[in-house]
Amino acid sequence: MEWSQQPIGRRVAYWRQRRGMSQQIFADAIGKSKSWVDKVERGVRRLDKFSVLNEIADALAIDTQQLLGHEPRRRADQANCIDQVEVDSIRASLERYERLGKYLGAAALDPVPLPELRKSVAHAWFAYEKANYPVLARALIELLRTAPVAEEQASGGPRAEAAGLLTQVYQIASTVLRKLGEPQLSWLAADRAIGAAQRCDDPLLIGTATTRVANALRSLGRHEAALDLNVQVAHGIMSEIGETARANPAALSVYGILLLQGSMAAALTGDGATTRDLLNSAGRAAERVAADANHYRTSFNTTNVEVHRAAAAVELGDGRLALQIHQGIDRERLAVMVPERRAHHYLDLARGCAQFGDVDKAAQALLAADRCAPSEIRCRPLAHDIVTDVLRRARGTAPSQVRQLADTMGIAA
């Protein structure tokens, strides 16, 4: 059922749950009983007073028209995106230091058992790879609150494992915040990820955390710093692990993803030679990794190398080469990549096709991206810029499906 066709009670329940509010807390916020809220959400009680709708919308921090299913164009797909309230909650979680609670006069949190924390982190990764941002927002807000406490209250081996889970939480947060156009906040989360990774005694998690820091640096325009960081840590990790690393698919995956991220930074500096060298080195590492591998959530394999090769071509201004590379990628292997990664690739391809004026192919790439992971397209500022550019270049002749997508995203076609 379309979002606008959902009964209003379901929309109330949806936003209440997204805000992490129980029925009782929500009822207290609007001066009603828990029973009243329950009846509204089940559709037993009607909401027919605009004053009550306004109170509910205020408590949920959304627009009243959105509650009614008539969302303003500029927020047309907010139900499937992380909104500003949730970004602010993530920011507040990053600014808190739960492990210092006893010094700050805060109530002590009960530690989450490690098996439960492990499942929650895996759930967050799954939501990220599917680009399910509303679910991911709720998971991150809770994990950023509980995971630091789990590490602080653990000891021995479990403490190292808790630190390993915590760095993953920070890494997910950093990546999502960067996608949402929050580079400073992304850098803060990535920096926290590095600290936690150093406490977990796993050099490969240090490697993946490094990619988050470097990507945040790229978003801040620090391309050369990002390049140096990726490359130095890649070689440092392989040296630390030793000769066994060359037979270890996980180590090769982390090494390879560092080189791939380094290649993107090099492309942004306009250094084509270094870009190609890093891509070729990553390609040689990928030959020793399974075609469908996703060690340490890197999605590193030969297909991902080609995806990055196309992205680097776009950054270097050679959209035609990016299209040629895309056409050479095995479709079955591309199809098994995680939806977030595939959608990102099609976004890059759309940019590349627009570079040499093929608006039809750019439009096809945008629609392919939307089929892979709609929220990855509809929620990212970068995607909005690309859709706007394609519409501008089309001069009123963009395919109807692209115009419909633009309308859904709140972009004037």
C-alpha positions as CSV (number, residue, x, y, z in Angstrom):
1,M,0.0,0.0,0.0
2,E,1.3,3.5,-0.9
3,W,2.4,5.6,2.0
4,S,-0.3,8.3,1.3
5,Q,-3.0,5.5,1.4
6,Q,-2.0,4.2,4.8
7,P,-4.5,4.7,7.6
8,I,-3.6,7.7,9.7
9,G,-3.3,5.5,12.8
10,R,-0.5,3.5,11.1
11,R,1.3,6.6,10.2
12,V,1.2,7.7,13.8
13,A,2.5,4.4,14.9
14,Y,5.2,4.5,12.3
15,W,6.6,7.9,13.3
16,R,6.2,7.1,17.0
17,Q,8.4,4.0,16.6
18,R,10.9,5.9,14.5
19,R,11.2,8.5,17.3
20,G,11.9,5.6,19.7
21,M,8.8,6.5,21.8
22,S,6.7,4.0,23.7
23,Q,2.9,4.4,23.6
24,Q,3.1,5.6,27.2
25,I,5.8,8.2,26.5
26,F,4.0,9.4,23.4
27,A,0.7,9.6,25.3
28,D,2.3,11.7,28.0
29,A,3.8,14.1,25.4
30,I,0.3,14.9,23.9
31,G,-1.6,14.7,27.2
32,K,-3.6,11.6,26.3
33,S,-3.9,8.1,27.8
34,K,-2.0,5.1,26.5
35,S,-5.3,3.4,25.7
36,W,-6.3,6.4,23.6
37,V,-3.0,6.1,21.6
38,D,-3.5,2.4,21.2
39,K,-7.0,2.9,19.8
40,V,-5.8,5.6,17.4
41,E,-3.0,3.4,16.0
42,R,-5.3,0.4,15.6
43,G,-7.9,2.6,13.8
44,V,-10.5,2.1,16.5
45,R,-10.6,5.8,17.3
46,R,-10.8,8.5,14.6
47,L,-8.6,11.6,14.4
48,D,-10.9,14.3,13.1
49,K,-9.7,17.4,15.1
50,F,-7.0,19.5,13.4
51,S,-5.9,20.8,16.7
52,V,-5.2,17.2,17.9
53,L,-3.4,16.4,14.6
54,N,-1.2,19.5,15.1
55,E,-0.3,18.3,18.7
56,I,0.6,14.8,17.4
57,A,2.7,16.2,14.6
58,D,4.6,18.5,16.9
59,A,5.3,15.6,19.3
60,L,6.6,13.5,16.4
61,A,8.6,16.5,14.9
62,I,6.9,16.1,11.5
63,D,4.7,18.3,9.4
64,T,0.9,18.0,9.9
65,Q,0.4,17.5,6.2
66,Q,2.9,14.7,6.2
67,L,0.9,13.0,9.0
68,L,-2.1,13.3,6.8
69,G,-0.2,11.7,3.9
70,H,0.1,15.0,1.9
71,E,3.8,15.7,2.2
72,P,5.3,18.9,0.8
73,R,7.3,18.3,-2.4
74,R,10.6,19.2,-0.8
75,R,10.1,16.4,1.7
76,A,8.3,14.0,-0.6
77,D,10.1,10.8,0.4
78,Q,11.0,11.7,4.0
79,A,9.3,8.6,5.2
80,N,12.0,6.5,3.6
81,C,15.0,8.7,4.6
82,I,16.8,9.7,7.7
83,D,15.4,13.0,8.6
84,Q,16.9,16.0,10.4
85,V,15.5,14.9,13.8
86,E,17.3,11.6,13.5
87,V,20.5,13.2,12.3
88,D,20.3,15.4,15.4
89,S,19.8,12.4,17.6
90,I,22.8,10.7,16.0
91,R,24.8,13.9,16.6
92,A,23.7,14.0,20.2
93,S,24.7,10.3,20.6
94,L,28.1,11.1,19.3
95,E,28.5,14.0,21.6
96,R,27.6,12.0,24.6
97,Y,30.3,10.0,26.5
98,E,28.2,7.1,28.0
99,R,31.4,5.6,29.5
100,L,31.8,8.7,31.7
101,G,28.3,8.5,33.1
102,K,29.3,8.1,36.7
103,Y,31.4,11.3,36.5
104,L,28.6,13.2,34.7
105,G,25.9,12.3,37.2
106,A,24.0,10.3,34.6
107,A,22.0,7.2,35.4
108,A,24.0,4.0,34.7
109,L,22.9,2.0,31.7
110,D,22.5,-1.7,31.9
111,P,25.1,-3.4,29.7
112,V,23.8,-5.2,26.6
113,P,25.0,-8.8,26.5
114,L,27.6,-9.3,23.8
115,P,25.5,-11.9,21.8
116,E,22.6,-9.4,21.7
117,L,25.0,-6.6,20.7
118,R,26.5,-8.7,18.0
119,K,23.1,-9.4,16.5
120,S,22.2,-5.7,16.7
121,V,25.3,-4.7,14.8
122,A,24.7,-7.4,12.1
123,H,21.2,-6.0,11.8
124,A,22.5,-2.5,11.3
125,W,24.9,-3.7,8.6
126,F,22.1,-5.5,6.8
127,A,19.9,-2.3,6.9
128,Y,22.9,-0.3,5.6
129,E,23.6,-2.7,2.7
130,K,19.9,-2.6,1.8
131,A,19.9,1.2,2.1
132,N,17.0,0.9,4.6
133,Y,17.6,4.2,6.2
134,P,14.7,4.5,8.6
135,V,15.5,1.1,10.2
136,L,19.2,2.0,10.2
137,A,18.6,5.4,11.9
138,R,16.7,3.7,14.8
139,A,19.4,1.1,15.1
140,L,22.3,3.6,15.1
141,I,20.7,5.9,17.7
142,E,20.3,2.9,20.1
143,L,23.7,1.4,19.3
144,L,25.6,4.6,19.8
145,R,24.0,4.8,23.3
146,T,24.6,1.2,24.3
147,A,27.7,-0.1,22.5
148,P,30.2,2.2,24.4
149,V,28.7,1.0,27.7
150,A,29.1,-2.6,26.7
151,E,32.8,-2.1,26.0
152,E,33.3,-0.1,29.3
153,Q,31.7,-2.8,31.4
154,A,33.3,-5.8,29.8
155,S,36.7,-7.2,30.7
156,G,39.4,-9.4,29.1
157,G,38.6,-11.0,25.8
158,P,34.9,-9.8,25.8
159,R,36.1,-6.2,26.1
160,A,38.2,-6.5,22.9
161,E,35.2,-8.0,21.1
162,A,32.9,-5.2,22.4
163,A,35.4,-2.6,21.1
164,G,35.3,-4.4,17.7
165,L,31.6,-4.1,17.6
166,L,31.7,-0.5,18.7
167,T,34.1,0.5,15.9
168,Q,31.7,-1.1,13.4
169,V,28.8,1.0,14.8
170,Y,30.9,4.2,14.4
171,Q,31.9,3.1,10.9
172,I,28.3,2.6,9.8
173,A,27.4,6.0,11.3
174,S,30.3,7.7,9.6
175,T,29.4,6.3,6.1
176,V,25.7,7.2,6.4
177,L,26.4,10.7,7.7
178,R,28.8,11.3,4.8
179,K,26.1,10.2,2.3
180,L,23.7,12.6,3.9
181,G,26.0,15.5,3.4
182,E,27.3,15.8,7.0
183,P,31.1,15.6,6.4
184,Q,32.2,17.1,9.8
185,L,29.9,14.7,11.7
186,S,31.1,11.8,9.5
187,W,34.7,12.7,10.4
188,L,33.9,12.7,14.1
189,A,32.3,9.2,13.9
190,A,35.2,7.9,11.8
191,D,37.7,9.3,14.3
192,R,35.8,7.5,17.1
193,A,35.9,4.3,14.9
194,I,39.7,4.5,14.7
195,G,40.0,4.8,18.5
196,A,37.7,1.8,19.1
197,A,39.5,-0.3,16.4
198,Q,42.8,0.3,18.1
199,R,41.4,-1.2,21.4
200,C,40.1,-4.3,19.7
201,D,43.4,-5.7,18.6
202,D,42.3,-6.4,15.0
203,P,44.4,-4.7,12.4
204,L,41.8,-5.4,9.7
205,L,39.2,-3.4,11.6
206,I,41.7,-0.6,11.9
207,G,42.0,-0.8,8.1
208,T,38.2,-0.5,7.5
209,A,38.0,2.3,10.0
210,T,40.8,4.1,8.1
211,T,38.6,4.1,4.9
212,R,35.9,5.9,6.9
213,V,38.3,8.6,8.0
214,A,39.8,9.0,4.5
215,N,36.3,9.2,3.0
216,A,35.3,11.9,5.4
217,L,38.5,13.7,4.5
218,R,37.6,13.4,0.8
219,S,34.2,14.9,1.6
220,L,36.0,17.8,3.3
221,G,38.1,18.4,0.2
222,R,41.3,16.9,1.7
223,H,42.0,14.6,-1.2
224,E,45.8,14.3,-0.9
225,A,45.5,13.6,2.9
226,A,42.9,10.9,2.1
227,L,45.2,9.3,-0.5
228,D,48.2,9.2,1.8
229,L,46.2,7.8,4.6
230,N,44.7,4.9,2.6
231,V,47.9,3.9,0.9
232,Q,50.1,4.0,4.0
233,V,47.7,2.1,6.2
234,A,47.2,-0.5,3.4
235,H,50.9,-1.3,3.2
236,G,51.3,-1.0,7.0
237,I,48.6,-3.6,7.6
238,M,50.1,-6.1,5.1
239,S,53.5,-5.6,6.7
240,E,52.1,-6.2,10.2
241,I,50.3,-9.4,9.3
242,G,53.2,-10.7,7.3
243,E,53.4,-13.3,4.5
244,T,50.3,-15.1,5.7
245,A,48.3,-12.0,4.5
246,R,48.8,-13.0,0.9
247,A,46.8,-16.2,1.5
248,N,44.2,-14.5,3.7
249,P,41.1,-13.4,1.8
250,A,40.0,-11.1,4.6
251,A,43.4,-9.4,4.8
252,L,43.5,-9.0,1.0
253,S,39.9,-7.6,1.1
254,V,40.8,-4.9,3.6
255,Y,44.1,-4.1,1.8
256,G,42.3,-4.0,-1.5
257,I,39.5,-1.7,-0.3
258,L,42.1,0.7,1.1
259,L,43.7,0.8,-2.3
260,L,40.4,1.4,-4.0
261,Q,39.5,4.3,-1.7
262,G,43.0,5.6,-2.3
263,S,42.4,5.5,-6.1
264,M,39.3,7.6,-5.7
265,A,41.2,10.2,-3.7
266,A,43.9,10.2,-6.4
267,A,41.3,10.7,-9.1
268,L,39.9,13.7,-7.3
269,T,43.4,15.2,-7.3
270,G,43.5,14.6,-11.1
271,D,46.4,12.1,-10.8
272,G,45.5,9.6,-13.5
273,A,48.7,7.6,-13.2
274,T,48.5,7.0,-9.5
275,T,44.8,6.2,-9.9
276,R,45.5,3.5,-12.4
277,D,48.4,2.1,-10.3
278,L,46.2,1.7,-7.3
279,L,43.3,0.2,-9.2
280,N,45.7,-2.3,-10.8
281,S,47.2,-3.3,-7.5
282,A,43.7,-3.8,-6.0
283,G,42.8,-5.9,-9.1
284,R,45.7,-8.2,-8.5
285,A,44.6,-8.6,-4.8
286,A,41.0,-9.3,-5.9
287,E,42.1,-12.2,-8.1
288,R,42.8,-14.1,-4.9
289,V,39.4,-13.3,-3.3
290,A,36.1,-15.1,-4.1
291,A,33.9,-13.4,-6.7
292,D,31.0,-13.0,-4.2
293,A,33.1,-12.1,-1.2
294,N,32.2,-9.5,1.4
295,H,34.9,-9.9,4.0
296,Y,34.7,-7.2,6.8
297,R,31.7,-5.7,4.9
298,T,34.1,-4.5,2.2
299,S,32.3,-6.1,-0.8
300,F,35.8,-6.4,-2.2
301,N,36.2,-8.6,-5.3
302,T,37.0,-8.2,-8.9
303,T,33.6,-6.8,-9.7
304,N,34.0,-4.1,-7.1
305,V,37.4,-3.2,-8.6
306,E,35.7,-2.6,-11.9
307,V,33.0,-0.6,-10.3
308,H,35.7,1.6,-8.7
309,R,37.5,1.8,-12.0
310,A,34.4,3.2,-13.6
311,A,33.9,5.7,-10.7
312,A,37.5,6.9,-11.0
313,A,37.0,7.5,-14.7
314,V,34.0,9.7,-13.9
315,E,36.1,11.7,-11.4
316,L,38.8,12.1,-14.0
317,G,36.2,13.5,-16.4
318,D,36.1,10.5,-18.8
319,G,32.5,9.4,-18.8
320,R,32.8,7.4,-22.1
321,L,35.5,5.2,-20.5
322,A,33.2,4.7,-17.4
323,L,30.4,3.5,-19.7
324,Q,32.8,1.1,-21.5
325,I,34.0,-0.3,-18.2
326,H,30.4,-0.7,-17.1
327,Q,29.5,-2.6,-20.3
328,G,32.3,-5.0,-19.6
329,I,31.2,-5.9,-16.1
330,D,29.6,-9.4,-15.7
331,R,25.9,-8.7,-15.1
332,E,25.4,-11.7,-12.8
333,R,28.3,-10.7,-10.6
334,L,27.1,-7.1,-10.5
335,A,23.6,-8.4,-9.5
336,V,24.9,-10.2,-6.4
337,M,26.6,-7.1,-5.0
338,V,24.8,-5.4,-2.1
339,P,22.1,-3.1,-3.2
340,E,23.7,0.0,-1.7
341,R,26.9,-0.6,-3.7
342,R,25.1,-1.3,-7.0
343,A,22.9,1.8,-6.6
344,H,26.1,3.9,-6.0
345,H,27.6,2.5,-9.1
346,Y,24.6,3.4,-11.3
347,L,24.7,6.9,-9.8
348,D,28.4,7.2,-10.9
349,L,27.4,5.9,-14.3
350,A,24.6,8.5,-14.6
351,R,27.2,11.2,-13.9
352,G,29.5,9.7,-16.5
353,C,26.9,9.6,-19.2
354,A,25.9,13.1,-18.5
355,Q,29.5,14.2,-18.9
356,F,29.4,13.3,-22.6
357,G,25.8,14.4,-23.2
358,D,24.1,11.0,-23.4
359,V,21.0,12.0,-21.4
360,D,19.1,8.8,-22.3
361,K,21.8,6.5,-20.9
362,A,22.1,8.8,-17.8
363,A,18.4,8.5,-17.3
364,Q,18.5,4.7,-17.6
365,A,21.3,4.6,-15.0
366,L,19.3,6.7,-12.6
367,L,16.3,4.4,-13.0
368,A,18.5,1.3,-12.5
369,A,19.9,2.9,-9.3
370,D,16.3,3.5,-8.1
371,R,15.4,-0.1,-8.7
372,C,18.4,-1.3,-6.7
373,A,18.0,0.8,-3.6
374,P,15.4,3.6,-3.8
375,S,16.4,5.3,-0.6
376,E,20.0,5.5,-1.8
377,I,18.8,7.7,-4.7
378,R,16.0,9.6,-3.1
379,C,17.7,10.5,0.2
380,R,21.2,11.6,-0.9
381,P,22.0,15.2,-1.7
382,L,24.5,13.9,-4.4
383,A,21.7,12.0,-6.1
384,H,19.5,15.1,-6.1
385,D,22.3,17.0,-7.8
386,I,22.7,14.3,-10.5
387,V,18.9,14.1,-11.2
388,T,18.8,17.9,-11.4
389,D,21.7,17.9,-13.8
390,V,20.1,15.2,-16.1
391,L,16.8,17.2,-16.2
392,R,18.7,20.3,-17.1
393,R,20.6,18.7,-19.9
394,A,17.4,17.0,-21.2
395,R,15.9,20.4,-21.8
396,G,12.3,19.2,-21.2
397,T,12.7,15.9,-23.0
398,A,13.7,13.7,-20.1
399,P,11.9,10.3,-20.0
400,S,8.6,10.3,-18.1
401,Q,9.9,7.8,-15.5
402,V,12.8,10.2,-14.7
403,R,10.4,13.1,-14.4
404,Q,8.3,11.0,-12.0
405,L,11.3,10.1,-10.0
406,A,12.3,13.8,-9.8
407,D,8.8,14.6,-8.6
408,T,8.9,11.9,-5.9
409,M,12.3,13.4,-4.8
410,G,10.8,16.9,-4.7
411,I,12.8,18.1,-7.7
412,A,11.1,20.4,-10.2
413,A,11.2,18.6,-13.6
